[in-house]
Structures are given as structure tokens and as C-alpha cells.
Amino acid sequence: MTGDAALDLTLYLVTDTAMCRRHGIVRTVRDAVDAGVTVVQLRDPRADDREFVALGHLVRSALRGTDVPLLLNDRVHLVEEIGAQGAHLGQSDTDPGRARAALGPTAYLGLSVSTPEQVRKASRHPEGTIDYLGVGPVWATGTKPDHAQPLGPDGAARVVAASPWPCVVIGGISAERVADVRTCGARGIAVVSAVCAAIDVTTATRTLRAAWEGQP
């Protein structure tokens, strides 16, 4: 484990700036964290670096006074400028070894995978390179149109079982579907639209958290 403390992956929010437009990204993130989100990943592939830094500072302000870490989607070179606690990489993003070298030993670093083969490839990196894996998509999702073939709950479980790192599952997850992935071995669930597009962010987040914890 490379960060100061192990990541709590229970409810991992990936932001979508357009989906957050109803309430604004600051209020969306703040309400979600207050209601039980444990990690926030800032993602906006349409923003240039200048816009992304400005957005990152807004999200940092939303997280002020909490222990919830902010991770950046891919843009490792902006982690220090934004004051984030780490980054998350896709399969076509920065090489994890180069990312770890740039981030230093204490930042968090996650990697998206969709097959056991990708897990095995990731395992070739030196110990301490990667902190956790994002496994998915479990179901098809419009949030990322170019996503890999959906795994389904059983496929996600196979990928999680191959991982030496803690995992969070992502892709098409809603409160109604949480029960289908609770037993796959992951440490938590990651969502985008289920929170960012919610009319009531607080209720949506609490419902997801309760479903993951098996509460009625």
C-alpha cells in the first residue's frame, strides 16, 4: 500500500461535469460525500488542462474538511498542481510504472481492467506501483461509449478473483443492481450517473450505500 492509509473503496464517485450540471459539481460532490461517498475521481475528457485544473480546484473546495481523497482520471501531471491525492489510469492511458515514478511513493494509483489477462499484465509491475483496480464494465453504460464488452456479475467476479489488489466494480451500476455485485469479492462500487445525474444526490447516494451494505 503506497498511500498514507488504505483507500476506502466502499462508494467511489467518478464525476461527469455535464451530468452534474443540475446542481453544479461542487454541490454534487459535497452532498454525495456527506451522504456516504468515500472516494472521488475527477473525470472530464472534454476539458483541456487549464479547464481541468480549475475544475479540480472546485472539487478540492468541495472536499475541504473531509477525509475523502481526490483522484484524477489519467492526468498524472496535474495531481500536484490540483493538490489531489493520486490518479486513476485506463488501459490506454499513462503506463503505471511511469505514473508511479511521476507521482512518488505516497500517492494513490488505480488502474482499470476488464480481463484476468490485464490483471496478470498489471502484476508484472514492481510491488507498490498500483494500489487498487477498477473492474468493469459490469453492465453496458452510456457514460463511456467506447467501453469494453460488459462482464456481467460473474465475469466481474472472475476478474476480481484474479487480482492481488483490492477492487472496485464499475459500469451500469444502480441501486437496483447492487445486490447482483455484492458477492463478487470487490471492496466497493463505483458510479457516475447514479449520483451525478440524480435529482436528489443525497438520497441517491444513501440508497446506494445502504444497498452495498445490505441494508433494507
N, C-alpha and C positions, 0 to 999 in steps of 0.2 A: 504494500500500500504506500503510495507516494505522497498523498496529501497529509495535512496535519491530523485529519480524522477521516474515518471511513465515510464514504458518501451514503446518505440515507436515500435509497432509490425508491422508496415506497410510492410516491406520486410525483412523477417527473413531467414538468411542463415545458413543451417546446413552443416558443412564441411564433405567431404569424401576425405580422403587422396589420395586414388588411383585415383579417378576421377579428382583430382586437379593436377595430375602428368604432364599434358601437359604444364602448366605454373608454377607449383610449388605452394605450399599452401600460401606462403607469398604474391606473386604477385596476385594470385586469390582473396584472401581476400582483399587486398589493392585496387585492381581495382573494385571489387564489392562494397566496401564501398564508394569509390569515386563516383560510379555511382548510389548510392541510397539505398544500404542495410543499415538497421537500427539496427539490432541485429545479432551477430554471435554466433552460438553454435558450439563448438568443439566436434566432434564425431569421434572416431576411435576405434571400439570394438576390433580390432585385435592387438592394441598396448598394451604392458604392461605399468605399471605405470611409469617406468623410461622413456620409449619412449614417453608416453603421456605428461609428464612434459616438455620434450624437445620440443615436437610439440607445446605445449601450449605457451612456451616462444617465439617461432617463430611467432605464431599468435598474441600474445601480441605486438610484434615488428611491425607487420603489422597494428595494430590498434593505434599505438602511435600517439598522436596529434589529434585524433578524439574523439568524444563523444560516439562512438558506444561501447556498453558493450559486454564483452565476457562471455558467459555461458558455463559450462562444461556439457557434457552428463553424468549424473549419478555420476561421481567421485567427490562426495562432499568433500572427504578427501584431494583432491588436489587443491581445489579452492584457499586456502590461499597461497600455495606454488607457484602456477602459477600466482597469482595476478589477478584472474578472478573476475567478479562481481556477480557470482551466479552459479546456476546449473539447469539442467532440468532432470526430472525423468520420467521413463516409469512405467507402471503398475507393473512390476516385479522387479523394482529397489528398492533403499533405501526407507523406509517409510517416507512420507513427514514430519511427526512430528519429527522423529529423524534427518532428514536432516536439518530442520529449527533450531533445537537445536544446531547442529554442526556448522551451517553457521552463527548464530547470527541474530539479527533483521533487519539488513540493506541490506543483500544480496538478490538478486532476486532468486525466486524459481518457476519453472514451472512444470507442470505435464501433461503427455499425457493421453487423454481419447478418447474412441470411442463409448460410450453409455451414455444415460442420467443417467443410474444406477451408472456408475462410477463417474459421476458428483455429484450425491447425496452422494455417499460414501465420496468423497473428501470434501464435505461440512460439514462433521462431525468433521473435524479438527478445532481447535480454529482459530478464526479470526486472520489474519496476517501470517498464515502458508504458504499459496500459493498466488502467485501474478498473475498468468495467466495460461490458459490451452492451450495445443496444441491439436487440434481436427482432427482426421483422422484415417485411410487414406480416403481421399475423393475418390480417384481412386486407382486401383492397381498400385504398384510400385515395381520395381526390386531392389531398394535401400535397402529395408528391407524385405527380402523374407518371414519372419515369421509374417508379419503384420496381423492385424485383418481384418475381412471382410470389403471390401470397403463400405463406407457410401453413396456415391453419393452426389451431392449438396443438395438434400432435406434432406437426413439423417444428413449431417453435420449441416444444419440449425437447425434441431431439437435438436442436442446436444448443439449447441451454445446457443439456446434459454433457455436451462435448466441451463446455467452457471451463477453464480453470479460474475464471474471474466471475464476480457477481454480475448478473444480467438484469436488464430491464426490457420488457417486451413492448413493442410499439406497432401501430398500424391498424386503423379502423376500430380502435378500442372505445367502447361506450360503456356506460354504467350497466346496461343490459347484458353486455358480453363479458364483463369482468369475471363472472363465475366460471367461464369457459377457459380462462387462463390462470386462475388462482393456483392450480395444482401443477403448473408446468415447470416449477423449480426456480422461476425468476424471483428476484428480490422486490420487484415492483412493476408498475405500469407507466408508460409514457403516453401522453396525449397532446393533441394540438387542438382540433376543432371542438372536442368535447368540452373544453374550457374556454378557448379563445372566442368561439362563436356563440357561447351561451348567452341567453338573455339575462339570466341570473347567475353570475360567476360563482358567487358564494355557495348557493345551493348545488350547482353542478359539481363543484369541487368536493363538497362534503359528501355528496351522493357517491362519487367515485371512490373516495377514501373509505367510506363505510362498506361499499361493495367489496373492495380489496381485502378489508379486514374481516369480511364475513358477517357483518352486522346486518340485521333486517332493515 
